[in-house]
Amino acid sequence: MYQTLTFLHSLFRWLVLLSLVYSIFKACKGYFLNLEFSKIVDSLRHWTATVVHVQLVLGIILYSKSPTVKYFWKNFNEAKASFDILFFGLIHIALMLFSIVLITIGSALAKRKSTDKEKFAIMLIYFSIALIIILLAIPWPFSPLAQRPYIR
């Protein structure tokens, strides 16, 4: 079960990144070209937030079952000295939660704005900031913070 969740989490990592990048592209294009905030773009906004929330649920389940995280919370004083354990026990989840909050707020605000330009601007700002935070918080194989393979 844990391996299946880990695989789904890795798969959804890419779906989150792809949907965010595409949403940001559409928001940028819509904002600068003064396009209409169509039902397709609104669906993209909605489904991007949905994919991110599914990833959140998978991440919380994995976080609660992770032996690294369990060690971190049971041995907090010793574990916080190891940056790798600190990253997975606290930094990663804090940054990811913050980015998901930004995406959720950005999605909700964009939905409620009255003009298309405002909708695109909100989506562009909130989703872009969230993407930058997510890119920093992902344990890429080349990351100086913590490393994991692309797909486990």
C-alpha positions as CSV (number, residue, x, y, z in Angstrom):
1,M,0.0,0.0,0.0
2,Y,2.8,2.4,0.9
3,Q,4.6,1.8,-2.4
4,T,1.4,2.4,-4.3
5,L,0.8,5.7,-2.5
6,T,4.4,6.7,-3.2
7,F,4.0,5.9,-6.9
8,L,0.7,7.9,-7.0
9,H,2.4,10.8,-5.2
10,S,5.2,10.8,-7.7
11,L,2.8,10.7,-10.6
12,F,0.7,13.5,-9.2
13,R,3.8,15.6,-8.7
14,W,4.2,15.8,-12.4
15,L,0.4,16.5,-12.9
16,V,0.6,19.3,-10.4
17,L,3.7,20.8,-12.2
18,L,2.2,20.4,-15.7
19,S,-1.2,21.9,-14.7
20,L,0.4,24.8,-12.9
21,V,2.7,25.6,-15.7
22,Y,-0.1,25.4,-18.3
23,S,-2.4,27.5,-16.1
24,I,0.3,30.1,-15.7
25,F,0.9,30.1,-19.4
26,K,-2.8,30.6,-20.1
27,A,-3.1,33.3,-17.5
28,C,-0.1,35.2,-18.9
29,K,-1.4,34.9,-22.4
30,G,-4.9,36.0,-21.4
31,Y,-3.7,38.9,-19.3
32,F,-1.2,40.4,-21.8
33,L,-3.4,39.7,-24.9
34,N,-6.6,40.9,-23.2
35,L,-8.4,37.6,-23.9
36,E,-11.7,36.4,-22.6
37,F,-11.7,34.3,-19.4
38,S,-13.5,31.4,-21.1
39,K,-15.1,28.4,-19.5
40,I,-12.1,26.4,-20.6
41,V,-9.7,28.6,-18.7
42,D,-12.1,28.6,-15.7
43,S,-12.1,24.8,-15.9
44,L,-8.3,24.8,-16.1
45,R,-8.2,27.0,-13.0
46,H,-10.6,24.6,-11.2
47,W,-8.8,21.4,-12.2
48,T,-5.4,22.7,-11.3
49,A,-6.6,23.4,-7.8
50,T,-8.3,20.0,-7.7
51,V,-5.1,18.2,-8.8
52,V,-3.2,20.1,-6.1
53,H,-5.7,19.1,-3.5
54,V,-5.5,15.4,-4.5
55,Q,-1.7,15.7,-4.2
56,L,-2.2,17.3,-0.7
57,V,-4.2,14.3,0.5
58,L,-1.7,11.8,-0.9
59,G,1.1,13.8,0.7
60,I,-0.5,13.9,4.1
61,I,-1.1,10.2,4.0
62,L,2.5,9.5,3.1
63,Y,3.7,12.1,5.7
64,S,1.9,10.3,8.4
65,K,3.3,6.9,7.4
66,S,6.9,8.0,6.7
67,P,9.6,6.5,8.9
68,T,11.7,9.6,8.5
69,V,8.9,11.8,9.7
70,K,8.1,9.5,12.6
71,Y,11.7,9.6,13.6
72,F,11.8,13.4,13.3
73,W,8.8,13.9,15.7
74,K,9.9,11.2,18.2
75,N,13.5,12.5,18.3
76,F,13.0,16.2,17.5
77,N,16.1,17.6,19.3
78,E,18.5,15.1,17.6
79,A,16.7,15.0,14.3
80,K,16.6,18.7,13.7
81,A,20.4,18.7,13.6
82,S,20.2,16.6,10.4
83,F,19.1,18.9,7.6
84,D,17.8,16.0,5.4
85,I,15.5,14.8,8.2
86,L,14.5,18.4,9.1
87,F,13.7,19.0,5.4
88,F,11.3,16.0,5.2
89,G,9.9,16.4,8.7
90,L,9.1,20.1,8.6
91,I,10.4,22.2,5.7
92,H,8.9,20.3,2.8
93,I,5.4,20.0,4.3
94,A,5.4,23.6,5.5
95,L,6.3,24.9,2.0
96,M,3.9,22.6,0.2
97,L,1.0,23.6,2.5
98,F,1.8,27.2,2.0
99,S,1.8,26.8,-1.8
100,I,-1.5,24.9,-1.7
101,V,-3.0,27.7,0.4
102,L,-1.8,30.2,-2.2
103,I,-3.3,28.1,-5.1
104,T,-6.6,27.7,-3.2
105,I,-6.8,31.5,-2.5
106,G,-5.8,32.4,-6.0
107,S,-8.3,30.1,-7.5
108,A,-11.1,31.4,-5.3
109,L,-10.2,35.0,-5.9
110,A,-9.9,34.6,-9.6
111,K,-13.3,32.9,-9.7
112,R,-14.9,35.9,-7.9
113,K,-13.3,38.8,-9.8
114,S,-15.6,40.8,-12.1
115,T,-13.3,41.4,-15.1
116,D,-11.4,38.9,-17.2
117,K,-8.1,40.9,-16.8
118,E,-8.4,40.7,-13.0
119,K,-9.1,37.0,-13.2
120,F,-6.1,36.4,-15.3
121,A,-3.9,38.7,-13.1
122,I,-4.9,36.9,-9.9
123,M,-4.4,33.5,-11.4
124,L,-1.0,34.5,-12.8
125,I,0.3,36.0,-9.5
126,Y,-0.9,33.4,-7.1
127,F,-0.1,30.4,-9.2
128,S,3.3,31.7,-10.2
129,I,4.3,32.3,-6.5
130,A,3.0,28.9,-5.6
131,L,4.9,27.2,-8.4
132,I,8.2,28.8,-7.3
133,I,7.7,27.6,-3.8
134,I,6.8,24.1,-5.0
135,L,9.9,24.0,-7.2
136,L,12.0,24.9,-4.2
137,A,10.3,22.4,-1.9
138,I,10.4,19.3,-4.2
139,P,13.3,17.0,-3.3
140,W,14.7,16.9,-6.9
141,P,17.7,14.5,-7.5
142,F,19.9,17.6,-8.1
143,S,18.5,19.7,-5.1
144,P,21.0,20.9,-2.6
145,L,18.3,20.7,0.1
146,A,17.3,17.0,-0.2
147,Q,17.4,14.5,-3.0
148,R,14.9,11.9,-4.3
149,P,14.7,10.2,-7.7
150,Y,12.3,11.6,-10.3
151,I,10.0,8.6,-9.9
152,R,10.3,6.2,-7.0
